Amino acid sequence: MPGKLLLAHDLGTSGNKATLFDLEGNLLASKTVPYKTYYFNVTWAEQDPNDWWEAVCGSTRALLADYDARDIGAICFSGQMMGCLAVDKRGIPLKRHILYCDQRSVAQTEELVHRIDPKQIYAISGHRPSPSYAIQKLMWLRDNEKHTYREMAKMLNAKDYINFRLTGRMVTETNDAGGTNALNVKTLQWADEIIEAAQVEKSKFPDIIASVDVVGEVTREAAEATGLIAGTPVVAGAGDGGCATVGIGCVRPGITYNYIGSSSWISTTTTRVLDDPAMGNFTWVHPVPGYMQPCGTTQTAGACYAWLKDQFGQYEVQEAKQKGISPYKLFDEQVATSKPGANGVLFLPHLLGERSPRWNPDAKGAFIGLTLEKTRADMFRAVLEGVTFNLQLSLFPMKQQTEMNEMRVLGGGAKGLEWRQILADIYDMPILIPKYLEEATSMGAAVIGGVGVGLLDSFDAVDDFVEFVERVEPIPENVATYKRMAPLFDQAYKVLEPLFGELTNI
């Protein structure tokens, strides 16, 4: 008899979280092990894949201290997306993993679009060419680390590497494959014309399977390292965005959600690729077979608030430590003292370049509208509003083509009461808050794993996993204020855009 528990791993930017669910959607236990990100050269970001494996082993063993490994019926991963890990033919990493937010491959992106029309790339892959994607990072390795490129057998993403460590099989799946900029979203195969234009070897791309396919079984070696039972099935899973989409219940057309973590995105479920002549948003292959997942993202969202805390929030950090509470609770109190519109202060949230809809690796952050009468509270509110204004730019083309009546919100950013109201007011739609704000990626991975091995009948089972505990309605007068400010936010970026590249070179 197979086990009746689902083990989900969320291999994120800051650490790996292992979570156990039963088949009714109850969260039984969760353990997290952090790891380090190496930021350098202004826009470079890397992680050590050995740190991932140690975190997976440590978090798994911590869970199994209280549960029997024989009860686990499936293992499935959510993982950070759009990265590039070069491994040799034995699967040994040749260097640190290049993260999704790394922007080093600007020259390679320019080279690619000289050889193939960006509109053709977008039409094929659902994504515009950008340094964020993996094929450009692979081109960078070809140009700058020739030995690594020559020795590498495959380019893997984070969860695909861990799936290999567990099963010995190197593959990716359709959702994560979209993060390469080289997947044909209609045929679900590698796009030969893009790979040829990039002048990289197709053999370095792993085979593609479906998110619900079983990669393989836990090997004896992996079982010894993790405490799992050899032979336990490992399901392919999806990227963190795909898993969050499933985990928040966005498994049927018409359901839309906003994830707010270090980065943030808005996504919905459709039966087709949406039209976007401006190529601002992009489209993933949905983990649910037969669906698409249009998406728009902001590079730094919660990361902007964390930056604000580190640079300007020392008082709140100290007070929160004394009171034994989160400093963000005190920031929330500050935000509440500033009226909607932040007394005329705007914030551009581009602290690590920007993806959609700007697609500008040189984009910079800015406070605009500061005067002697402005306060820290105004700046705190402006940060939350600026992130949300930027997300609204991605939401707009989706709302034009799909019916949306409400927005489901998850992630650490959704903890803030003031931010919830700002979201409802700027999006001008009700906001639904789930019971578990930071478990959607894990829930999604668990559901994908359960469907993959047949322990769950269909993706509709996610309705048993998701419980909503709050509904935030937009306030009409706030909506009116933000509708006046939204064009100013857009204009502020366009006016400052010519300066960003010059500032990069100083």
Sequence and secondary structure as in RCSB ss.txt:
>XXXX:A:sequence
MPGKLLLAHDLGTSGNKATLFDLEGNLLASKTVPYKTYYFNVTWAEQDPNDWWEAVCGSTRALLADYDARDIGAI
CFSGQMMGCLAVDKRGIPLKRHILYCDQRSVAQTEELVHRIDPKQIYAISGHRPSPSYAIQKLMWLRDNEKHTYR
EMAKMLNAKDYINFRLTGRMVTETNDAGGTNALNVKTLQWADEIIEAAQVEKSKFPDIIASVDVVGEVTREAAEA
TGLIAGTPVVAGAGDGGCATVGIGCVRPGITYNYIGSSSWISTTTTRVLDDPAMGNFTWVHPVPGYMQPCGTTQT
AGACYAWLKDQFGQYEVQEAKQKGISPYKLFDEQVATSKPGANGVLFLPHLLGERSPRWNPDAKGAFIGLTLEKT
RADMFRAVLEGVTFNLQLSLFPMKQQTEMNEMRVLGGGAKGLEWRQILADIYDMPILIPKYLEEATSMGAAVIGG
VGVGLLDSFDAVDDFVEFVERVEPIPENVATYKRMAPLFDQAYKVLEPLFGELTNI
>XXXX:A:secstr
   SEEEEEEE SSEEEEEEEETT  EEEEEEEE   EEETTTEEEE HHHHHHHHHHHHHHHHTTS GGGEEEE
EEEE  S BEEE TTS BSS EE TT  TTHHHHHHHHHHS HHHHHHHHSS   TTSHHHHHHHHHHH HHHHH
H  EEE HHHHHHHHHHS  EEEHHHHGGGT EETTTTEE HHHHHHHT  GGGS EEE TTSEEEE  HHHHHH
H   TT EEEEEEEHHHHHHHHTT  STT EEEEESSSEEEEE BSS    TT  SEEEE SSTT EEEEEEES 
SHHHHHHHHHHH HHHHHHHHHHTS HHHHHHHHHHTS TTGGG EEE  TT B TTT BTT   EEES  TT  
HHHHHHHHHHHHHHHHHHHHHHHHHHS    EEEESGGGG HHHHHHHHHHHTS EEEES TT HHHHHHHHHHH
HHHTSSSSGGGHHHH  EEEEE   HHHHHHHHHHHHHHHHHHHHHHHHHHHHHT 
